[in-house]
Amino acid sequence: MEEIAEVGDDGFDLQQEIARSAFADMCHDWERNQKYDQALRITIERLHKSGKQANVLDIGTGSGLLSMMAVRAGADSVIACEAFRPMADCAERVIAANQMDERIRLIKKRSTELTVGPGMDMERRANVLVTELFDTELIGEGAIGTYRHALEHLLTDDVLTIPHRATIYAQVVECPLALNWQCLKTLSNADGDILLRVPPEVTACRGSSAVFDIQLSQFPAHSFNALTEPMPVMEFCWSKLDELKTDRCFKNLCKARTSGFPQAVFMWWDLTMDKEASVALSCAPYWAHPDYEHLKNAQVHPARRLPESNLIPWRDHWMQAVYFLPPVKIPLQKGQEFMLQSYHDEYSLWFSISEETPLTRPHCSCGWHIAQSRSRIGQLNDSLRNKRYLNYFERVFSGDSVVLVLSEGSLLGLAAARMGVKQVLLYEPNAISRRCMEAFVENNNVQNVQFVTSADSLESEQVATVTHVFSEPHFPSAILPWDNLHYGDLLKNLKPLLPASVAVIPASATLYGLPVEFLDLQKINAPLGTCEGFDLSLMDKLIEQHSLYADSPVEAQPLWEYPAYPLAGASRLMDIDFVGDFEKTKLSSGKFCLSEPGRCNGIAIWIEWHLDGSLGPKTTISSGPVVPVEEASDEPVRWNMNWRQGVHLVRSFPNRAAIIPWTVKFNPTLNNVYFQFDYTDK
């Protein structure tokens, strides 16, 4: 593994960056590739017909694909720059393997460091710029600054840029589902009695400024009320320096197509690839995609039809985004006119409705959107989940209960204090999360709560009074659902101090696995081989080698955004007991029996928490499917939308077996779960 050795023993972060780079994901986007290729051919041909040379600059060349396309399209010269050194070295080898190293000059620098003039990086300014500097938010990777510098220092006055223009679209919606990931709700019991009111500063907070990227096509159709049609709200002409401002506000007069509360804006963008607008690329969700009807009518009739949400080209490097409007609960009536204001600075977008004064970029002022993820806020607002916990509390807690909460940001633990228990000890080691919880305590005048900043700070006399240990479990450091097994580690250390009669909630957990066929998710790490006629196998090798070193075989993904068909029933992988033998290393093994092994490209994994020993559905909290998967089905799995699940993606296996042996190991000392899947037929 030559590339690994070059990085050195202390280069784990670099290797992980290489392994998880989006270069391969973008190269799997066939529509993107073909439309860049078309635009290059059209642009270079038109220059040649007008008697001009085509001198191309490719900024951030990545694999070198766009530069090689430019050569194939007849460019007179091609300069490619790439600042990320491992990828630049790989691009150099890829270009040579495709016998274009004498046609492409690769410079391993940032574009802002390039020099122009005889004997310098660029002999002359380029009159064609081809680049892909965009993210889901379009400008979040610094496209404005990069283009501005290039136009001033690297490009001719009559430069043709590919793409030529970008247009941002917005659609105002009422969407309680999305709002569940942004705004905390009042917590009530089954009788409707309020247990916790949300502090005013939390209710008024505009949330995080980080982009909320999402696969909008997978949003359930009934989950939002479209108050407007999609509309273009701002444009970026990449060849015009005077139009590339870093701070702009656009006002669009809108008419409500239906009544409702304006809560959020759905955003996406499209690209006009060439100056004559003969090639266009859209990132719209399926209901607004310009090619949707054509693709729907053109769909052949395979044995298993694609969901309509998956008819349009799939991509994960460019998704759509949700922007939350300032929390003002003013309804719109059907036909009512209102003003949508769209803002951007150098890196971000935001939106408002009918603001008399300009609205600044949002930032979290309450702490919740810093301390907790959006999916975590969704969990806190999950009424079914909360009902199961609170109903269980009603049965097991009494006025004599002393509850130790080993979870962070646990409003349910705080709710227990309002349900008449004697005392609640809240474990809150994180200062920001602790301040958030303190605001709830103060706003709700909760008297019987004591904060615990570390497990070590608990006095033995205090621990001896505990009657119940409760955890959701949730810890902000957790990435995969079973990372929250940290709860068991905390419990194990406190166990010698706890009374023998203490009740532990949850009492156990179960890991489950499910072999599936993803429609698209597998592309994020699938080998490229050839791409648009070019050999990119060297990039495959680079990413695979670093992935083997730096990546876990199981990664976290919100699987509701990535449709998958089950190929078997769910398998119980491992039971973990928090009361008995949590401290012992566990090893389990078994087999998945697949109905159609040729379709398998991934294995989904999740965890379920059992509040007591009954293991019944009313005392189980699941991070997996919302409808149990009993067997293979032609219906996609329906996943819990407030969790990320684990997924093992099958990179390649030439001999697909109908039986997949699996092994799971749990190491309580390291608090790690290890998975191994043998999906090749020996």
Residue pairs with C-beta under 8 A, 6 or more apart in sequence:
1 545
1 548
1 549
3 18
3 86
3 542
3 545
3 546
4 15
4 545
4 546
4 549
7 14
7 15
7 86
12 549
12 550
14 86
15 546
15 549
15 550
16 546
16 550
16 551
18 86
18 87
18 542
18 543
18 546
18 550
19 543
19 546
19 547
19 549
19 550
19 551
20 547
20 551
21 84
21 87
21 543
22 316
22 317
23 62
23 63
23 87
23 539
23 543
24 524
24 525
24 526
24 528
24 539
24 540
24 543
25 315
25 316
25 317
25 523
25 524
26 32
26 62
26 132
26 315
26 317
27 33
27 63
27 65
27 528
27 531
27 536
27 539
28 523
28 524
28 526
28 528
29 313
29 314
29 315
29 317
30 313
31 281
31 313
31 315
32 132
32 281
32 313
32 315
33 65
33 531
33 532
34 532
35 271
35 273
35 279
35 280
35 281
36 66
36 69
36 130
36 132
36 162
36 273
37 69
37 73
37 532
38 273
38 274
38 279
39 130
39 162
39 163
39 273
39 274
39 279
40 56
40 66
40 69
40 70
40 73
40 75
40 130
40 162
41 73
42 274
42 276
42 278
42 279
43 54
43 128
43 160
43 162
43 274
43 275
44 54
44 56
44 70
44 73
44 74
44 75
44 128
45 73
45 74
46 276
47 53
47 54
47 127
47 128
47 160
48 54
48 74
52 127
53 76
53 77
53 127
54 70
54 73
54 74
54 75
54 76
54 127
54 128
55 75
55 76
55 77
55 79
55 124
55 125
55 126
55 127
55 128
56 67
56 70
56 75
56 77
56 78
56 79
56 126
56 128
56 129
56 130
57 79
57 80
57 81
57 111
57 122
57 126
57 128
57 129
57 130
57 131
57 150
57 154
57 155
58 66
58 67
58 70
58 78
58 79
58 80
58 81
58 130
58 131
59 81
59 111
59 129
59 131
59 133
59 146
59 150
60 81
60 82
60 83
60 111
60 131
60 132
60 133
61 67
61 80
61 81
61 82
61 88
61 91
61 106
62 82
62 87
62 91
62 132
63 87
63 90
63 91
63 94
63 531
63 536
63 539
64 80
64 91
64 92
64 94
64 95
64 98
64 100
64 104
64 106
65 531
65 532
65 534
65 536
66 130
66 131
66 132
67 78
67 80
67 95
67 100
67 104
67 106
67 130
68 95
68 98
68 100
68 104
68 534
69 130
69 532
69 534
70 78
70 128
70 130
71 78
71 100
71 103
71 104
72 533
75 128
77 105
77 123
78 103
78 104
78 105
79 104
79 105
79 107
79 114
79 121
79 122
79 126
80 91
80 95
80 104
80 105
80 106
80 107
81 106
81 107
81 108
81 109
81 110
81 111
81 114
81 121
82 88
82 91
82 106
82 107
82 108
83 108
83 109
83 110
83 113
85 108
86 542
87 542
88 106
88 108
89 108
90 538
90 539
90 542
91 106
92 101
92 106
93 538
94 534
94 535
94 536
94 538
94 539
95 101
95 104
95 106
97 535
97 537
97 538
98 534
98 535
107 114
107 121
109 121
111 146
111 149
111 150
111 154
112 146
112 149
114 121
114 122
114 153
114 154
115 121
115 122
116 122
116 123
116 124
116 125
116 153
116 154
117 123
122 154
125 154
125 155
125 156
125 159
126 154
126 155
126 156
126 159
127 155
127 156
127 158
127 159
127 160
128 159
128 160
128 161
128 162
129 150
129 154
129 155
129 159
129 160
129 161
129 162
129 238
129 239
130 161
130 162
131 146
131 161
131 162
133 141
133 142
133 143
133 146
133 147
134 141
134 143
134 166
134 269
134 318
135 141
135 211
135 317
135 318
136 211
136 213
136 317
136 318
136 319
136 320
136 321
137 211
137 213
137 267
137 321
137 347
137 348
137 349
138 166
138 168
138 236
138 269
138 349
139 236
139 344
139 346
139 347
139 348
139 349
140 211
140 347
140 348
142 346
142 347
143 236
144 236
144 244
144 245
144 246
144 346
144 347
145 246
145 346
147 161
147 238
147 244
148 241
148 244
151 159
151 239
151 241
151 244
152 241
159 239
160 239
160 274
160 275
161 238
161 239
162 273
162 274
163 238
163 271
163 272
163 273
163 274
163 281
164 237
164 238
164 239
164 272
164 273
164 274
164 275
164 277
165 235
165 236
165 237
165 238
165 271
165 272
166 235
166 236
166 238
166 269
166 270
166 271
166 272
167 232
167 234
167 235
167 236
167 269
167 270
167 272
168 232
168 233
168 234
168 235
168 236
168 267
168 268
168 269
168 342
168 349
169 230
169 231
169 232
169 233
169 267
169 268
169 269
169 270
169 284
169 288
170 230
170 231
170 233
170 252
170 265
170 266
170 267
170 340
170 342
170 351
171 226
171 228
171 229
171 230
171 231
171 265
171 266
171 267
171 288
172 226
172 227
172 228
172 254
172 262
172 264
172 265
172 325
172 340
172 353
173 224
173 225
173 226
173 227
173 262
173 263
173 264
173 265
173 266
174 224
174 225
174 227
174 260
174 261
174 262
174 263
175 223
175 224
175 225
175 263
175 264
175 322
176 223
176 263
177 219
177 220
177 223
177 224
177 641
178 223
178 224
178 263
178 264
178 322
178 324
179 263
179 264
179 324
180 377
180 378
180 381
180 382
180 642
181 212
181 374
181 375
181 377
181 378
181 642
182 207
182 264
182 324
182 369
182 374
182 377
183 198
183 203
183 324
183 327
183 377
183 381
184 198
184 202
184 203
184 368
184 377
184 380
184 381
184 411
185 198
185 380
185 381
186 194
186 196
186 197
186 198
187 194
187 195
187 196
187 386
187 411
187 412
187 415
188 194
188 195
189 195
189 390
189 394
189 419
190 387
190 390
190 391
190 394
195 390
195 415
195 418
195 419
196 411
196 414
196 415
196 418
196 440
196 444
197 443
197 444
198 440
198 443
199 366
199 439
199 440
199 442
199 443
200 443
201 365
201 366
201 439
202 366
202 368
202 436
202 439
203 327
204 327
204 365
204 366
205 327
205 364
205 365
205 366
205 368
205 369
206 324
206 326
206 327
206 362
206 363
206 364
206 365
207 324
207 362
207 364
207 369
208 362
208 363
208 364
208 369
208 370
209 348
209 350
209 361
209 362
209 363
209 364
211 321
211 348
211 349
212 321
212 322
212 323
212 324
212 374
213 319
213 320
213 321
214 319
214 320
214 321
214 322
214 561
215 316
215 319
215 320
215 561
215 562
216 266
216 268
216 285
216 319
216 320
216 322
217 285
217 286
217 287
217 309
217 310
217 312
217 320
218 309
218 560
218 561
218 562
218 563
219 285
221 287
224 266
225 258
225 260
226 257
226 258
227 256
227 257
227 258
227 260
227 262
227 332
228 254
228 255
228 256
228 257
228 340
229 257
230 266
230 284
230 288
231 252
231 254
231 340
233 250
233 252
233 340
233 342
234 248
234 250
234 342
234 344
235 243
236 243
236 244
237 243
237 244
238 244
239 275
246 345
246 346
247 344
247 345
247 346
248 343
248 344
249 341
249 342
249 343
249 358
250 341
250 342
250 343
251 339
251 340
251 341
251 342
252 339
252 340
252 341
252 342
253 337
253 338
253 339
254 337
254 338
254 339
254 340
255 335
255 336
255 337
256 332
256 333
256 334
256 335
256 336
256 337
256 338
257 334
258 334
259 331
259 332
259 333
259 334
260 331
260 332
261 329
261 330
261 331
261 332
262 325
262 330
262 332
262 338
262 353
263 324
263 325
264 322
264 323
264 324
264 325
265 322
265 323
265 325
265 340
265 351
266 285
266 320
266 321
266 322
267 320
267 321
267 322
267 323
267 349
267 351
268 282
268 283
268 284
268 285
268 288
268 320
268 321
269 283
270 280
270 281
270 282
270 283
270 284
271 280
271 281
271 282
272 279
272 280
273 279
273 280
273 281
280 290
282 289
282 290
282 291
283 315
283 318
283 319
283 320
284 290
284 312
284 320
285 309
285 312
285 320
286 292
286 308
286 309
286 310
286 311
286 312
289 295
289 312
291 312
292 311
292 312
295 311
295 312
296 308
296 311
299 305
299 306
299 311
304 565
304 634
306 519
307 519
307 563
307 636
309 563
310 519
310 520
310 563
314 519
314 520
314 523
316 520
316 521
316 523
316 524
321 349
323 349
323 350
323 351
324 362
325 351
325 352
325 353
326 352
326 353
326 355
326 359
328 353
332 338
338 353
338 354
339 353
339 354
340 351
340 352
340 353
341 351
341 352
341 353
341 354
341 355
341 358
341 359
342 349
342 351
343 349
343 350
343 351
343 352
343 358
343 359
343 361
344 350
345 361
348 361
350 359
350 361
350 362
352 359
364 370
366 436
366 439
367 432
367 433
367 435
367 436
367 439
368 377
368 436
369 377
370 432
371 409
371 430
371 432
371 433
371 436
371 476
372 380
372 409
372 433
372 436
372 476
373 476
375 558
375 642
375 643
375 644
376 409
376 474
376 476
378 641
378 642
379 385
379 472
379 474
379 642
379 643
380 386
380 409
380 411
382 642
385 621
385 642
386 412
388 611
388 618
388 619
388 620
388 621
389 412
389 472
389 611
389 621
390 412
390 415
390 419
391 618
392 505
392 611
392 612
392 619
393 412
393 415
393 416
393 419
394 419
396 468
396 503
396 505
397 403
397 416
397 419
397 420
397 421
397 468
398 420
398 421
399 420
399 421
399 422
400 422
400 467
401 416
401 421
401 422
401 467
401 468
402 421
402 422
402 423
402 424
402 425
402 465
402 466
402 467
402 468
403 413
403 416
403 417
403 421
403 423
403 424
403 425
403 466
403 467
403 468
403 469
403 470
404 425
404 427
404 452
404 458
404 463
404 466
404 468
404 469
404 470
404 494
405 413
405 414
405 416
405 424
405 425
405 426
405 427
405 470
405 471
406 427
406 455
406 469
406 470
406 471
406 473
406 487
406 490
406 491
406 494
407 413
407 427
407 470
407 471
407 472
407 473
407 474
407 475
407 487
408 427
408 428
408 429
408 430
408 433
408 474
408 475
408 476
409 428
409 433
409 436
409 437
409 474
409 476
410 426
410 470
410 471
410 472
410 474
411 437
411 440
412 470
412 472
413 424
413 426
413 470
413 472
414 424
414 426
414 437
414 440
414 441
414 446
414 449
416 424
416 470
417 423
417 424
417 446
417 448
417 449
418 444
418 446
421 448
422 448
423 448
423 449
423 450
423 465
424 448
424 449
424 450
425 449
425 450
425 452
425 458
425 462
425 466
426 437
426 449
426 450
426 451
426 452
427 452
427 455
427 490
428 434
428 437
428 451
428 452
428 453
429 453
429 454
430 476
433 476
434 451
434 453
437 451
438 451
440 446
441 449
452 458
455 490
455 493
455 494
458 494
458 497
460 497
463 494
463 497
463 498
464 497
464 498
464 499
466 498
466 499
466 502
467 499
467 501
467 502
467 503
468 502
468 503
468 504
468 505
469 491
469 494
469 498
469 502
469 503
469 504
469 505
470 505
471 484
471 487
471 491
471 505
471 506
472 484
472 609
472 621
473 484
473 485
473 486
473 487
473 506
473 609
474 484
475 483
475 484
475 486
475 487
477 483
477 486
478 484
478 486
479 556
479 644
480 554
480 555
480 556
480 644
480 646
480 673
481 556
481 606
481 607
481 623
481 643
481 644
481 645
481 646
482 509
482 511
482 607
482 646
482 673
483 671
484 607
485 509
485 576
485 666
485 671
485 673
486 671
487 578
488 576
488 578
488 582
488 668
488 671
489 668
489 671
491 504
491 578
491 582
492 582
492 583
492 668
504 578
504 579
505 611
505 612
506 578
506 609
506 610
506 611
506 612
506 621
507 577
507 578
507 579
507 610
507 611
507 612
507 613
508 575
508 576
508 577
508 578
508 579
508 610
508 613
508 615
509 575
509 576
509 578
509 607
509 608
509 609
509 610
510 572
510 573
510 574
510 575
510 576
510 607
510 608
510 610
511 572
511 573
511 574
511 576
511 605
511 606
511 607
511 664
511 673
512 570
512 571
512 572
512 573
512 605
512 606
512 607
512 608
512 624
513 570
513 571
513 573
513 592
513 603
513 604
513 605
513 662
514 566
514 568
514 569
514 570
514 571
514 603
514 604
514 605
514 625
514 629
514 637
515 566
515 567
515 568
515 592
515 594
515 600
515 602
515 603
515 660
516 564
516 565
516 566
516 567
516 600
516 601
516 602
516 603
516 604
516 637
517 564
517 565
517 567
517 596
517 599
517 600
517 601
517 602
518 562
518 563
518 564
518 601
518 602
518 649
519 562
519 563
519 564
519 565
520 562
520 563
521 557
521 559
521 562
521 564
521 602
521 647
521 649
522 601
522 602
522 649
522 650
524 649
525 543
525 547
525 649
525 651
526 649
526 651
526 652
527 537
527 540
527 544
527 651
527 652
528 536
528 537
528 539
528 540
529 535
529 536
529 537
529 540
530 536
530 537
544 651
553 648
553 675
553 676
553 677
554 605
554 646
554 647
554 648
554 675
555 646
555 647
555 649
556 644
556 645
556 646
556 647
557 644
557 645
557 646
557 647
558 639
558 641
558 643
558 644
558 645
559 604
559 637
559 639
559 644
559 645
559 647
560 638
560 639
560 640
560 641
563 636
563 637
564 602
564 604
564 636
564 637
565 599
565 632
565 633
565 634
565 635
565 636
565 637
566 629
566 631
566 632
566 633
566 637
567 594
567 595
567 596
567 597
567 599
567 600
567 632
568 592
568 593
568 594
568 595
568 631
568 632
569 629
569 630
569 631
569 632
570 624
570 625
570 628
570 629
570 630
571 590
571 592
571 662
573 588
573 590
573 605
573 662
573 664
574 586
574 588
574 664
574 666
574 673
576 582
576 586
576 666
582 668
583 668
584 668
585 665
585 666
585 667
585 668
585 669
586 665
586 666
587 663
587 664
587 665
587 666
588 663
588 664
589 661
589 662
589 663
589 664
590 661
590 662
591 659
591 660
591 661
591 662
592 603
592 659
592 660
592 662
593 658
593 659
594 600
594 632
594 657
594 658
594 659
594 660
595 631
595 632
596 632
597 656
597 657
597 658
598 656
600 650
600 656
600 660
600 679
601 649
601 650
602 647
602 648
602 649
602 650
603 647
603 648
603 650
603 660
603 662
603 677
604 624
604 637
604 645
604 646
604 647
605 645
605 646
605 647
605 648
605 675
606 622
606 623
606 624
606 625
606 643
606 645
606 646
607 623
607 624
608 620
608 621
608 622
608 623
608 624
609 620
609 621
609 622
610 619
610 620
611 619
611 620
611 621
612 619
622 640
623 640
623 643
623 645
624 639
624 640
624 643
624 645
625 637
625 638
625 639
625 640
626 638
626 639
626 640
627 638
629 637
639 645
648 675
648 677
650 679
653 679
653 680
654 680
655 680
655 681
656 679
656 680
656 681
657 679
657 680
657 681
660 677
660 678
660 679
661 677
661 678
662 675
662 676
662 677
662 678
663 675
663 676
664 673
664 674
664 675
664 676
665 673
665 674
666 672
666 673
666 674
667 673
667 674
